[in-house]
Each structure stands twice: as structure tokens, then as C-alpha cells.
Amino acid sequence: MPDLPVALLTATQVAAEPFVFVETAAGKGLWKAQHAALFSGFNRGFHRNFSSGHNIHRDNPAVVAEAIKEIAD
């Protein structure tokens, strides 16, 4: 991976009525593991999990704004 600072924000909320596999508990477990594996290839930045749906920027815009500020610093 390139030597760039990375902010990886992972949505972990399981849907009340899953439509696709990734919305299930098993799917979220796999999703988190794959994101952790992806982030392990970077040297700078951070990876954080949030109890949010897929659209973290809509569900919790403050955490996205804070991640941008942290990476910009």
C-alpha cells in the first residue's frame, strides 16, 4: 500500500431485517475482519468501528468530520 495516512471507518450495525448477507451478524463479523486485514497494509492512520449503518456519513457525520481533521493534521 502507498505510504499515505488512512482513516478507515467501519460500519458494524446489524440490520433488524437483513436484506443481504453483510447486514447480518455473521456478515458484519466478516466485514470487520476484512477491514482489519486491509488496514494492516497501511503504516499511518487509524481504523475505527462504529455502530452505524452503511452510510456513516449520514448516521454520524461528526465522526467522519473528526476523522478528516485527524488525517489532515
N, CA, C, O and CB atoms as a CASP TS submission, in Angstrom:
PFRMAT TS
TARGET T0000
AUTHOR 0000-0000-0000
METHOD Language model
MODEL 1
PARENT N/A
ATOM      1  N   MET     1       0.834  -1.175   0.000  1.00  0.00           N
ATOM      2  CA  MET     1       0.000   0.000   0.000  1.00  0.00           C
ATOM      3  C   MET     1       0.887   1.249   0.000  1.00  0.00           C
ATOM      4  O   MET     1       2.003   1.213   0.516  1.00  0.00           O
ATOM      5  CB  MET     1      -0.953  -0.008   1.214  1.00  0.00           C
ATOM      6  N   PRO     2       0.403   2.339  -0.568  1.00  0.00           N
ATOM      7  CA  PRO     2       1.183   3.570  -0.564  1.00  0.00           C
ATOM      8  C   PRO     2       1.322   4.122   0.854  1.00  0.00           C
ATOM      9  O   PRO     2       0.490   3.857   1.721  1.00  0.00           O
ATOM     10  CB  PRO     2       0.536   4.615  -1.479  1.00  0.00           C
ATOM     11  N   ASP     3       2.369   4.880   1.070  1.00  0.00           N
ATOM     12  CA  ASP     3       2.612   5.462   2.394  1.00  0.00           C
ATOM     13  C   ASP     3       1.766   6.719   2.553  1.00  0.00           C
ATOM     14  O   ASP     3       2.267   7.840   2.466  1.00  0.00           O
ATOM     15  CB  ASP     3       4.123   5.789   2.594  1.00  0.00           C
ATOM     16  N   LEU     4       0.484   6.513   2.785  1.00  0.00           N
ATOM     17  CA  LEU     4      -0.472   7.595   2.965  1.00  0.00           C
ATOM     18  C   LEU     4      -1.198   7.413   4.288  1.00  0.00           C
ATOM     19  O   LEU     4      -1.417   6.284   4.726  1.00  0.00           O
ATOM     20  CB  LEU     4      -1.475   7.647   1.793  1.00  0.00           C
ATOM     21  N   PRO     5      -1.576   8.521   4.933  1.00  0.00           N
ATOM     22  CA  PRO     5      -2.399   8.360   6.135  1.00  0.00           C
ATOM     23  C   PRO     5      -3.813   7.932   5.725  1.00  0.00           C
ATOM     24  O   PRO     5      -4.383   8.469   4.776  1.00  0.00           O
ATOM     25  CB  PRO     5      -2.440   9.685   6.967  1.00  0.00           C
ATOM     26  N   VAL     6      -4.359   6.973   6.447  1.00  0.00           N
ATOM     27  CA  VAL     6      -5.658   6.411   6.097  1.00  0.00           C
ATOM     28  C   VAL     6      -6.584   6.447   7.309  1.00  0.00           C
ATOM     29  O   VAL     6      -6.185   6.106   8.423  1.00  0.00           O
ATOM     30  CB  VAL     6      -5.505   4.967   5.573  1.00  0.00           C
ATOM     31  N   ALA     7      -7.810   6.861   7.075  1.00  0.00           N
ATOM     32  CA  ALA     7      -8.861   6.762   8.085  1.00  0.00           C
ATOM     33  C   ALA     7      -9.874   5.757   7.553  1.00  0.00           C
ATOM     34  O   ALA     7     -10.582   6.034   6.584  1.00  0.00           O
ATOM     35  CB  ALA     7      -9.534   8.172   8.389  1.00  0.00           C
ATOM     36  N   LEU     8      -9.941   4.607   8.177  1.00  0.00           N
ATOM     37  CA  LEU     8     -10.881   3.576   7.765  1.00  0.00           C
ATOM     38  C   LEU     8     -11.965   3.483   8.825  1.00  0.00           C
ATOM     39  O   LEU     8     -11.697   3.105   9.965  1.00  0.00           O
ATOM     40  CB  LEU     8     -10.169   2.198   7.558  1.00  0.00           C
ATOM     41  N   LEU     9     -13.183   3.827   8.448  1.00  0.00           N
ATOM     42  CA  LEU     9     -14.319   3.809   9.361  1.00  0.00           C
ATOM     43  C   LEU     9     -15.223   2.650   8.958  1.00  0.00           C
ATOM     44  O   LEU     9     -15.715   2.604   7.831  1.00  0.00           O
ATOM     45  CB  LEU     9     -15.095   5.174   9.339  1.00  0.00           C
ATOM     46  N   THR    10     -15.439   1.723   9.873  1.00  0.00           N
ATOM     47  CA  THR    10     -16.189   0.517   9.579  1.00  0.00           C
ATOM     48  C   THR    10     -17.550   0.550  10.263  1.00  0.00           C
ATOM     49  O   THR    10     -17.643   0.732  11.477  1.00  0.00           O
ATOM     50  CB  THR    10     -15.406  -0.718  10.012  1.00  0.00           C
ATOM     51  N   ALA    11     -18.603   0.373   9.469  1.00  0.00           N
ATOM     52  CA  ALA    11     -19.962   0.291   9.990  1.00  0.00           C
ATOM     53  C   ALA    11     -20.212  -1.117  10.515  1.00  0.00           C
ATOM     54  O   ALA    11     -19.948  -2.091   9.811  1.00  0.00           O
ATOM     55  CB  ALA    11     -21.001   0.665   8.901  1.00  0.00           C
ATOM     56  N   THR    12     -20.718  -1.240  11.744  1.00  0.00           N
ATOM     57  CA  THR    12     -20.875  -2.557  12.358  1.00  0.00           C
ATOM     58  C   THR    12     -22.320  -2.889  12.728  1.00  0.00           C
ATOM     59  O   THR    12     -22.576  -3.952  13.293  1.00  0.00           O
ATOM     60  CB  THR    12     -20.017  -2.643  13.584  1.00  0.00           C
ATOM     61  N   GLN    13     -23.245  -2.021  12.427  1.00  0.00           N
ATOM     62  CA  GLN    13     -24.637  -2.239  12.830  1.00  0.00           C
ATOM     63  C   GLN    13     -25.284  -3.372  12.029  1.00  0.00           C
ATOM     64  O   GLN    13     -25.236  -3.394  10.799  1.00  0.00           O
ATOM     65  CB  GLN    13     -25.446  -0.949  12.654  1.00  0.00           C
ATOM     66  N   VAL    14     -25.878  -4.294  12.748  1.00  0.00           N
ATOM     67  CA  VAL    14     -26.609  -5.394  12.122  1.00  0.00           C
ATOM     68  C   VAL    14     -28.031  -4.905  11.875  1.00  0.00           C
ATOM     69  O   VAL    14     -28.650  -4.314  12.760  1.00  0.00           O
ATOM     70  CB  VAL    14     -26.592  -6.696  13.020  1.00  0.00           C
ATOM     71  N   ALA    15     -28.546  -5.146  10.687  1.00  0.00           N
ATOM     72  CA  ALA    15     -29.888  -4.699  10.329  1.00  0.00           C
ATOM     73  C   ALA    15     -30.951  -5.513  11.065  1.00  0.00           C
ATOM     74  O   ALA    15     -30.791  -6.714  11.278  1.00  0.00           O
ATOM     75  CB  ALA    15     -30.098  -4.803   8.814  1.00  0.00           C
ATOM     76  N   ALA    16     -32.027  -4.849  11.445  1.00  0.00           N
ATOM     77  CA  ALA    16     -33.140  -5.537  12.103  1.00  0.00           C
ATOM     78  C   ALA    16     -33.741  -6.589  11.176  1.00  0.00           C
ATOM     79  O   ALA    16     -34.124  -7.674  11.616  1.00  0.00           O
ATOM     80  CB  ALA    16     -34.222  -4.528  12.536  1.00  0.00           C
ATOM     81  N   GLU    17     -33.818  -6.262   9.913  1.00  0.00           N
ATOM     82  CA  GLU    17     -34.312  -7.196   8.897  1.00  0.00           C
ATOM     83  C   GLU    17     -33.317  -7.219   7.742  1.00  0.00           C
ATOM     84  O   GLU    17     -33.507  -6.519   6.747  1.00  0.00           O
ATOM     85  CB  GLU    17     -35.746  -6.794   8.397  1.00  0.00           C
ATOM     86  N   PRO    18     -32.252  -8.022   7.868  1.00  0.00           N
ATOM     87  CA  PRO    18     -31.205  -8.030   6.846  1.00  0.00           C
ATOM     88  C   PRO    18     -31.738  -8.326   5.447  1.00  0.00           C
ATOM     89  O   PRO    18     -32.557  -9.224   5.252  1.00  0.00           O
ATOM     90  CB  PRO    18     -30.152  -9.047   7.205  1.00  0.00           C
ATOM     91  N   PHE    19     -31.260  -7.557   4.493  1.00  0.00           N
ATOM     92  CA  PHE    19     -31.622  -7.747   3.091  1.00  0.00           C
ATOM     93  C   PHE    19     -30.538  -8.541   2.359  1.00  0.00           C
ATOM     94  O   PHE    19     -30.824  -9.331   1.459  1.00  0.00           O
ATOM     95  CB  PHE    19     -31.845  -6.385   2.403  1.00  0.00           C
ATOM     96  N   VAL    20     -29.288  -8.311   2.769  1.00  0.00           N
ATOM     97  CA  VAL    20     -28.136  -9.010   2.185  1.00  0.00           C
ATOM     98  C   VAL    20     -27.256  -9.541   3.313  1.00  0.00           C
ATOM     99  O   VAL    20     -27.390  -9.117   4.460  1.00  0.00           O
ATOM    100  CB  VAL    20     -27.316  -8.063   1.241  1.00  0.00           C
ATOM    101  N   PHE    21     -26.364 -10.461   2.990  1.00  0.00           N
ATOM    102  CA  PHE    21     -25.507 -11.122   3.985  1.00  0.00           C
ATOM    103  C   PHE    21     -24.734 -10.141   4.852  1.00  0.00           C
ATOM    104  O   PHE    21     -24.639 -10.336   6.063  1.00  0.00           O
ATOM    105  CB  PHE    21     -24.536 -12.044   3.293  1.00  0.00           C
ATOM    106  N   VAL    22     -24.182  -9.096   4.261  1.00  0.00           N
ATOM    107  CA  VAL    22     -23.334  -8.169   5.024  1.00  0.00           C
ATOM    108  C   VAL    22     -24.115  -7.451   6.125  1.00  0.00           C
ATOM    109  O   VAL    22     -23.506  -6.887   7.035  1.00  0.00           O
ATOM    110  CB  VAL    22     -22.705  -7.138   4.086  1.00  0.00           C
ATOM    111  N   GLU    23     -25.431  -7.459   6.064  1.00  0.00           N
ATOM    112  CA  GLU    23     -26.251  -6.819   7.093  1.00  0.00           C
ATOM    113  C   GLU    23     -26.538  -7.750   8.276  1.00  0.00           C
ATOM    114  O   GLU    23     -27.160  -7.330   9.252  1.00  0.00           O
ATOM    115  CB  GLU    23     -27.561  -6.346   6.487  1.00  0.00           C
ATOM    116  N   THR    24     -26.091  -9.010   8.199  1.00  0.00           N
ATOM    117  CA  THR    24     -26.295  -9.977   9.282  1.00  0.00           C
ATOM    118  C   THR    24     -25.117  -9.917  10.258  1.00  0.00           C
ATOM    119  O   THR    24     -24.085  -9.314   9.962  1.00  0.00           O
ATOM    120  CB  THR    24     -26.460 -11.417   8.712  1.00  0.00           C
ATOM    121  N   ALA    25     -25.283 -10.551  11.430  1.00  0.00           N
ATOM    122  CA  ALA    25     -24.184 -10.594  12.407  1.00  0.00           C
ATOM    123  C   ALA    25     -22.962 -11.296  11.823  1.00  0.00           C
ATOM    124  O   ALA    25     -21.837 -10.830  12.002  1.00  0.00           O
ATOM    125  CB  ALA    25     -24.636 -11.310  13.696  1.00  0.00           C
ATOM    126  N   ALA    26     -23.171 -12.396  11.136  1.00  0.00           N
ATOM    127  CA  ALA    26     -22.041 -13.111  10.518  1.00  0.00           C
ATOM    128  C   ALA    26     -21.387 -12.256   9.444  1.00  0.00           C
ATOM    129  O   ALA    26     -20.162 -12.229   9.325  1.00  0.00           O
ATOM    130  CB  ALA    26     -22.509 -14.451   9.911  1.00  0.00           C
ATOM    131  N   GLY    27     -22.190 -11.567   8.674  1.00  0.00           N
ATOM    132  CA  GLY    27     -21.665 -10.692   7.624  1.00  0.00           C
ATOM    133  C   GLY    27     -20.855  -9.548   8.197  1.00  0.00           C
ATOM    134  O   GLY    27     -19.806  -9.193   7.660  1.00  0.00           O
ATOM    135  N   LYS    28     -21.341  -8.968   9.291  1.00  0.00           N
ATOM    136  CA  LYS    28     -20.595  -7.862   9.923  1.00  0.00           C
ATOM    137  C   LYS    28     -19.284  -8.362  10.510  1.00  0.00           C
ATOM    138  O   LYS    28     -18.280  -7.650  10.479  1.00  0.00           O
ATOM    139  CB  LYS    28     -21.443  -7.193  11.028  1.00  0.00           C
ATOM    140  N   GLY    29     -19.281  -9.575  11.042  1.00  0.00           N
ATOM    141  CA  GLY    29     -18.028 -10.144  11.550  1.00  0.00           C
ATOM    142  C   GLY    29     -17.001 -10.284  10.449  1.00  0.00           C
ATOM    143  O   GLY    29     -15.833  -9.946  10.636  1.00  0.00           O
ATOM    144  N   LEU    30     -17.428 -10.779   9.309  1.00  0.00           N
ATOM    145  CA  LEU    30     -16.535 -10.906   8.153  1.00  0.00           C
ATOM    146  C   LEU    30     -16.099  -9.534   7.653  1.00  0.00           C
ATOM    147  O   LEU    30     -14.931  -9.333   7.320  1.00  0.00           O
ATOM    148  CB  LEU    30     -17.225 -11.686   7.021  1.00  0.00           C
ATOM    149  N   TRP    31     -17.027  -8.600   7.602  1.00  0.00           N
ATOM    150  CA  TRP    31     -16.746  -7.231   7.157  1.00  0.00           C
ATOM    151  C   TRP    31     -15.654  -6.595   8.031  1.00  0.00           C
ATOM    152  O   TRP    31     -14.705  -6.001   7.518  1.00  0.00           O
ATOM    153  CB  TRP    31     -18.038  -6.370   7.200  1.00  0.00           C
ATOM    154  N   LYS    32     -15.803  -6.730   9.367  1.00  0.00           N
ATOM    155  CA  LYS    32     -14.806  -6.163  10.284  1.00  0.00           C
ATOM    156  C   LYS    32     -13.445  -6.827  10.095  1.00  0.00           C
ATOM    157  O   LYS    32     -12.418  -6.147  10.114  1.00  0.00           O
ATOM    158  CB  LYS    32     -15.268  -6.318  11.742  1.00  0.00           C
ATOM    159  N   ALA    33     -13.427  -8.136   9.914  1.00  0.00           N
ATOM    160  CA  ALA    33     -12.161  -8.856   9.716  1.00  0.00           C
ATOM    161  C   ALA    33     -11.493  -8.428   8.414  1.00  0.00           C
ATOM    162  O   ALA    33     -10.277  -8.241   8.373  1.00  0.00           O
ATOM    163  CB  ALA    33     -12.399 -10.380   9.710  1.00  0.00           C
ATOM    164  N   GLN    34     -12.278  -8.272   7.358  1.00  0.00           N
ATOM    165  CA  GLN    34     -11.705  -7.838   6.080  1.00  0.00           C
ATOM    166  C   GLN    34     -11.181  -6.405   6.157  1.00  0.00           C
ATOM    167  O   GLN    34     -10.137  -6.101   5.580  1.00  0.00           O
ATOM    168  CB  GLN    34     -12.749  -7.950   4.968  1.00  0.00           C
ATOM    169  N   HIS    35     -11.882  -5.531   6.853  1.00  0.00           N
ATOM    170  CA  HIS    35     -11.389  -4.163   7.016  1.00  0.00           C
ATOM    171  C   HIS    35     -10.094  -4.142   7.833  1.00  0.00           C
ATOM    172  O   HIS    35      -9.171  -3.393   7.515  1.00  0.00           O
ATOM    173  CB  HIS    35     -12.459  -3.285   7.692  1.00  0.00           C
ATOM    174  N   ALA    36     -10.028  -4.958   8.878  1.00  0.00           N
ATOM    175  CA  ALA    36      -8.805  -5.029   9.684  1.00  0.00           C
ATOM    176  C   ALA    36      -7.637  -5.526   8.833  1.00  0.00           C
ATOM    177  O   ALA    36      -6.528  -5.002   8.933  1.00  0.00           O
ATOM    178  CB  ALA    36      -9.010  -5.956  10.906  1.00  0.00           C
ATOM    179  N   ALA    37      -7.883  -6.527   8.005  1.00  0.00           N
ATOM    180  CA  ALA    37      -6.830  -7.046   7.123  1.00  0.00           C
ATOM    181  C   ALA    37      -6.385  -5.981   6.122  1.00  0.00           C
ATOM    182  O   ALA    37      -5.190  -5.822   5.872  1.00  0.00           O
ATOM    183  CB  ALA    37      -7.322  -8.303   6.375  1.00  0.00           C
ATOM    184  N   LEU    38      -7.333  -5.262   5.558  1.00  0.00           N
ATOM    185  CA  LEU    38      -6.999  -4.186   4.625  1.00  0.00           C
ATOM    186  C   LEU    38      -6.160  -3.125   5.320  1.00  0.00           C
ATOM    187  O   LEU    38      -5.136  -2.701   4.784  1.00  0.00           O
ATOM    188  CB  LEU    38      -8.277  -3.557   4.039  1.00  0.00           C
ATOM    189  N   PHE    39      -6.575  -2.693   6.502  1.00  0.00           N
ATOM    190  CA  PHE    39      -5.857  -1.629   7.203  1.00  0.00           C
ATOM    191  C   PHE    39      -4.451  -2.066   7.633  1.00  0.00           C
ATOM    192  O   PHE    39      -3.557  -1.229   7.755  1.00  0.00           O
ATOM    193  CB  PHE    39      -6.655  -1.182   8.423  1.00  0.00           C
ATOM    194  N   SER    40      -4.254  -3.343   7.859  1.00  0.00           N
ATOM    195  CA  SER    40      -2.931  -3.819   8.291  1.00  0.00           C
ATOM    196  C   SER    40      -1.848  -3.534   7.254  1.00  0.00           C
ATOM    197  O   SER    40      -0.660  -3.578   7.572  1.00  0.00           O
ATOM    198  CB  SER    40      -2.983  -5.317   8.577  1.00  0.00           C
ATOM    199  N   GLY    41      -2.244  -3.244   6.027  1.00  0.00           N
ATOM    200  CA  GLY    41      -1.281  -2.922   4.983  1.00  0.00           C
ATOM    201  C   GLY    41      -0.813  -1.476   4.992  1.00  0.00           C
ATOM    202  O   GLY    41       0.072  -1.103   4.221  1.00  0.00           O
ATOM    203  N   PHE    42      -1.400  -0.661   5.856  1.00  0.00           N
ATOM    204  CA  PHE    42      -1.021   0.755   5.935  1.00  0.00           C
ATOM    205  C   PHE    42      -0.169   1.018   7.165  1.00  0.00           C
ATOM    206  O   PHE    42      -0.305   0.340   8.183  1.00  0.00           O
ATOM    207  CB  PHE    42      -2.269   1.649   5.960  1.00  0.00           C
ATOM    208  N   ASN    43       0.706   2.002   7.063  1.00  0.00           N
ATOM    209  CA  ASN    43       1.601   2.341   8.169  1.00  0.00           C
ATOM    210  C   ASN    43       1.125   3.525   8.994  1.00  0.00           C
ATOM    211  O   ASN    43       1.545   3.702  10.137  1.00  0.00           O
ATOM    212  CB  ASN    43       2.969   2.632   7.640  1.00  0.00           C
ATOM    213  N   ARG    44       0.249   4.335   8.414  1.00  0.00           N
ATOM    214  CA  ARG    44      -0.195   5.547   9.120  1.00  0.00           C
ATOM    215  C   ARG    44      -1.714   5.655   9.065  1.00  0.00           C
ATOM    216  O   ARG    44      -2.355   5.231   8.103  1.00  0.00           O
ATOM    217  CB  ARG    44       0.457   6.817   8.505  1.00  0.00           C
ATOM    218  N   GLY    45      -2.265   6.227  10.114  1.00  0.00           N
ATOM    219  CA  GLY    45      -3.699   6.434  10.161  1.00  0.00           C
ATOM    220  C   GLY    45      -4.347   5.604  11.249  1.00  0.00           C
ATOM    221  O   GLY    45      -3.695   5.194  12.209  1.00  0.00           O
ATOM    222  N   PHE    46      -5.638   5.359  11.088  1.00  0.00           N
ATOM    223  CA  PHE    46      -6.371   4.624  12.107  1.00  0.00           C
ATOM    224  C   PHE    46      -7.568   3.904  11.487  1.00  0.00           C
ATOM    225  O   PHE    46      -8.064   4.263  10.420  1.00  0.00           O
ATOM    226  CB  PHE    46      -6.834   5.571  13.224  1.00  0.00           C
ATOM    227  N   HIS    47      -8.003   2.876  12.205  1.00  0.00           N
ATOM    228  CA  HIS    47      -9.182   2.104  11.827  1.00  0.00           C
ATOM    229  C   HIS    47     -10.101   2.088  13.031  1.00  0.00           C
ATOM    230  O   HIS    47      -9.702   1.675  14.120  1.00  0.00           O
ATOM    231  CB  HIS    47      -8.810   0.646  11.364  1.00  0.00           C
ATOM    232  N   ARG    48     -11.341   2.539  12.836  1.00  0.00           N
ATOM    233  CA  ARG    48     -12.313   2.579  13.929  1.00  0.00           C
ATOM    234  C   ARG    48     -13.626   1.945  13.487  1.00  0.00           C
ATOM    235  O   ARG    48     -14.064   2.095  12.346  1.00  0.00           O
ATOM    236  CB  ARG    48     -12.548   4.031  14.399  1.00  0.00           C
ATOM    237  N   ASN    49     -14.236   1.236  14.426  1.00  0.00           N
ATOM    238  CA  ASN    49     -15.547   0.630  14.193  1.00  0.00           C
ATOM    239  C   ASN    49     -16.624   1.511  14.811  1.00  0.00           C
ATOM    240  O   ASN    49     -16.434   2.075  15.889  1.00  0.00           O
ATOM    241  CB  ASN    49     -15.611  -0.809  14.779  1.00  0.00           C
ATOM    242  N   PHE    50     -17.759   1.625  14.120  1.00  0.00           N
ATOM    243  CA  PHE    50     -18.877   2.414  14.614  1.00  0.00           C
ATOM    244  C   PHE    50     -20.165   1.625  14.493  1.00  0.00           C
ATOM    245  O   PHE    50     -20.404   0.953  13.490  1.00  0.00           O
ATOM    246  CB  PHE    50     -18.987   3.739  13.854  1.00  0.00           C
ATOM    247  N   SER    51     -20.991   1.711  15.522  1.00  0.00           N
ATOM    248  CA  SER    51     -22.313   1.096  15.466  1.00  0.00           C
ATOM    249  C   SER    51     -23.190   1.996  14.604  1.00  0.00           C
ATOM    250  O   SER    51     -23.920   2.856  15.096  1.00  0.00           O
ATOM    251  CB  SER    51     -22.929   0.896  16.908  1.00  0.00           C
ATOM    252  N   SER    52     -23.088   1.768  13.330  1.00  0.00           N
ATOM    253  CA  SER    52     -23.745   2.605  12.342  1.00  0.00           C
ATOM    254  C   SER    52     -24.141   1.728  11.173  1.00  0.00           C
ATOM    255  O   SER    52     -23.612   0.631  10.992  1.00  0.00           O
ATOM    256  CB  SER    52     -22.830   3.775  11.884  1.00  0.00           C
ATOM    257  N   GLY    53     -25.077   2.226  10.385  1.00  0.00           N
ATOM    258  CA  GLY    53     -25.397   1.562   9.141  1.00  0.00           C
ATOM    259  C   GLY    53     -24.323   1.864   8.111  1.00  0.00           C
ATOM    260  O   GLY    53     -23.312   2.491   8.427  1.00  0.00           O
ATOM    261  N   HIS    54     -24.538   1.424   6.894  1.00  0.00           N
ATOM    262  CA  HIS    54     -23.557   1.591   5.822  1.00  0.00           C
ATOM    263  C   HIS    54     -23.197   3.054   5.578  1.00  0.00           C
ATOM    264  O   HIS    54     -22.058   3.350   5.217  1.00  0.00           O
ATOM    265  CB  HIS    54     -24.084   0.981   4.544  1.00  0.00           C
ATOM    266  N   ASN    55     -24.122   3.954   5.763  1.00  0.00           N
ATOM    267  CA  ASN    55     -23.892   5.371   5.486  1.00  0.00           C
ATOM    268  C   ASN    55     -23.465   6.133   6.738  1.00  0.00           C
ATOM    269  O   ASN    55     -24.225   6.933   7.284  1.00  0.00           O
ATOM    270  CB  ASN    55     -25.150   6.001   4.902  1.00  0.00           C
ATOM    271  N   ILE    56     -22.240   5.872   7.182  1.00  0.00           N
ATOM    272  CA  ILE    56     -21.730   6.518   8.388  1.00  0.00           C
ATOM    273  C   ILE    56     -21.814   8.038   8.251  1.00  0.00           C
ATOM    274  O   ILE    56     -22.110   8.736   9.221  1.00  0.00           O
ATOM    275  CB  ILE    56     -20.276   6.082   8.663  1.00  0.00           C
ATOM    276  N   HIS    57     -21.557   8.544   7.060  1.00  0.00           N
ATOM    277  CA  HIS    57     -21.585   9.989   6.846  1.00  0.00           C
ATOM    278  C   HIS    57     -22.972  10.585   7.085  1.00  0.00           C
ATOM    279  O   HIS    57     -23.091  11.770   7.397  1.00  0.00           O
ATOM    280  CB  HIS    57     -21.126  10.311   5.436  1.00  0.00           C
ATOM    281  N   ARG    58     -24.004   9.785   6.941  1.00  0.00           N
ATOM    282  CA  ARG    58     -25.372  10.255   7.226  1.00  0.00           C
ATOM    283  C   ARG    58     -25.761   9.971   8.675  1.00  0.00           C
ATOM    284  O   ARG    58     -26.384  10.805   9.332  1.00  0.00           O
ATOM    285  CB  ARG    58     -26.384   9.583   6.270  1.00  0.00           C
ATOM    286  N   ASP    59     -25.394   8.802   9.165  1.00  0.00           N
ATOM    287  CA  ASP    59     -25.766   8.404  10.520  1.00  0.00           C
ATOM    288  C   ASP    59     -25.005   9.177  11.589  1.00  0.00           C
ATOM    289  O   ASP    59     -25.559   9.502  12.640  1.00  0.00           O
ATOM    290  CB  ASP    59     -25.530   6.927  10.702  1.00  0.00           C
ATOM    291  N   ASN    60     -23.748   9.470  11.324  1.00  0.00           N
ATOM    292  CA  ASN    60     -22.909  10.138  12.314  1.00  0.00           C
ATOM    293  C   ASN    60     -21.876  11.018  11.614  1.00  0.00           C
ATOM    294  O   ASN    60     -20.691  10.687  11.606  1.00  0.00           O
ATOM    295  CB  ASN    60     -22.209   9.105  13.226  1.00  0.00           C
ATOM    296  N   PRO    61     -22.309  12.138  11.025  1.00  0.00           N
ATOM    297  CA  PRO    61     -21.378  12.985  10.274  1.00  0.00           C
ATOM    298  C   PRO    61     -20.236  13.550  11.120  1.00  0.00           C
ATOM    299  O   PRO    61     -19.171  13.863  10.589  1.00  0.00           O
ATOM    300  CB  PRO    61     -22.133  14.120   9.647  1.00  0.00           C
ATOM    301  N   ALA    62     -20.447  13.681  12.413  1.00  0.00           N
ATOM    302  CA  ALA    62     -19.398  14.229  13.281  1.00  0.00           C
ATOM    303  C   ALA    62     -18.158  13.330  13.305  1.00  0.00           C
ATOM    304  O   ALA    62     -17.037  13.839  13.320  1.00  0.00           O
ATOM    305  CB  ALA    62     -19.934  14.413  14.706  1.00  0.00           C
ATOM    306  N   VAL    63     -18.338  12.003  13.309  1.00  0.00           N
ATOM    307  CA  VAL    63     -17.166  11.118  13.347  1.00  0.00           C
ATOM    308  C   VAL    63     -16.408  11.166  12.028  1.00  0.00           C
ATOM    309  O   VAL    63     -15.186  11.018  12.009  1.00  0.00           O
ATOM    310  CB  VAL    63     -17.588   9.673  13.658  1.00  0.00           C
ATOM    311  N   VAL    64     -17.118  11.370  10.932  1.00  0.00           N
ATOM    312  CA  VAL    64     -16.456  11.488   9.636  1.00  0.00           C
ATOM    313  C   VAL    64     -15.668  12.796   9.583  1.00  0.00           C
ATOM    314  O   VAL    64     -14.522  12.812   9.134  1.00  0.00           O
ATOM    315  CB  VAL    64     -17.491  11.424   8.479  1.00  0.00           C
ATOM    316  N   ALA    65     -16.270  13.878  10.035  1.00  0.00           N
ATOM    317  CA  ALA    65     -15.574  15.164  10.066  1.00  0.00           C
ATOM    318  C   ALA    65     -14.337  15.095  10.965  1.00  0.00           C
ATOM    319  O   ALA    65     -13.286  15.632  10.617  1.00  0.00           O
ATOM    320  CB  ALA    65     -16.523  16.274  10.552  1.00  0.00           C
ATOM    321  N   GLU    66     -14.460  14.441  12.108  1.00  0.00           N
ATOM    322  CA  GLU    66     -13.324  14.306  13.011  1.00  0.00           C
ATOM    323  C   GLU    66     -12.213  13.464  12.393  1.00  0.00           C
ATOM    324  O   GLU    66     -11.037  13.784  12.564  1.00  0.00           O
ATOM    325  CB  GLU    66     -13.770  13.690  14.329  1.00  0.00           C
ATOM    326  N   ALA    67     -12.554  12.411  11.691  1.00  0.00           N
ATOM    327  CA  ALA    67     -11.559  11.586  11.014  1.00  0.00           C
ATOM    328  C   ALA    67     -10.809  12.398   9.958  1.00  0.00           C
ATOM    329  O   ALA    67      -9.590  12.279   9.829  1.00  0.00           O
ATOM    330  CB  ALA    67     -12.227  10.362  10.370  1.00  0.00           C
ATOM    331  N   ILE    68     -11.526  13.208   9.220  1.00  0.00           N
ATOM    332  CA  ILE    68     -10.883  14.066   8.210  1.00  0.00           C
ATOM    333  C   ILE    68      -9.924  15.040   8.866  1.00  0.00           C
ATOM    334  O   ILE    68      -8.813  15.244   8.376  1.00  0.00           O
ATOM    335  CB  ILE    68     -11.936  14.837   7.397  1.00  0.00           C
ATOM    336  N   LYS    69     -10.342  15.643   9.970  1.00  0.00           N
ATOM    337  CA  LYS    69      -9.475  16.587  10.696  1.00  0.00           C
ATOM    338  C   LYS    69      -8.210  15.878  11.200  1.00  0.00           C
ATOM    339  O   LYS    69      -7.105  16.407  11.079  1.00  0.00           O
ATOM    340  CB  LYS    69     -10.244  17.225  11.890  1.00  0.00           C
ATOM    341  N   GLU    70      -8.384  14.685  11.762  1.00  0.00           N
ATOM    342  CA  GLU    70      -7.225  13.948  12.287  1.00  0.00           C
ATOM    343  C   GLU    70      -6.232  13.606  11.180  1.00  0.00           C
ATOM    344  O   GLU    70      -5.023  13.743  11.372  1.00  0.00           O
ATOM    345  CB  GLU    70      -7.684  12.662  12.989  1.00  0.00           C
ATOM    346  N   ILE    71      -6.718  13.169  10.042  1.00  0.00           N
ATOM    347  CA  ILE    71      -5.830  12.820   8.941  1.00  0.00           C
ATOM    348  C   ILE    71      -5.159  14.077   8.379  1.00  0.00           C
ATOM    349  O   ILE    71      -3.985  14.044   8.011  1.00  0.00           O
ATOM    350  CB  ILE    71      -6.610  12.081   7.833  1.00  0.00           C
ATOM    351  N   ALA    72      -5.894  15.165   8.315  1.00  0.00           N
ATOM    352  CA  ALA    72      -5.320  16.416   7.790  1.00  0.00           C
ATOM    353  C   ALA    72      -4.210  16.950   8.683  1.00  0.00           C
ATOM    354  O   ALA    72      -3.274  17.587   8.201  1.00  0.00           O
ATOM    355  CB  ALA    72      -6.408  17.476   7.639  1.00  0.00           C
ATOM    356  N   ASP    73      -4.312  16.692   9.991  1.00  0.00           N
ATOM    357  CA  ASP    73      -3.263  17.144  10.921  1.00  0.00           C
ATOM    358  C   ASP    73      -2.039  16.292  10.718  1.00  0.00           C
ATOM    359  O   ASP    73      -1.029  16.491  11.394  1.00  0.00           O
ATOM    360  CB  ASP    73      -3.738  17.074  12.402  1.00  0.00           C
TER
END
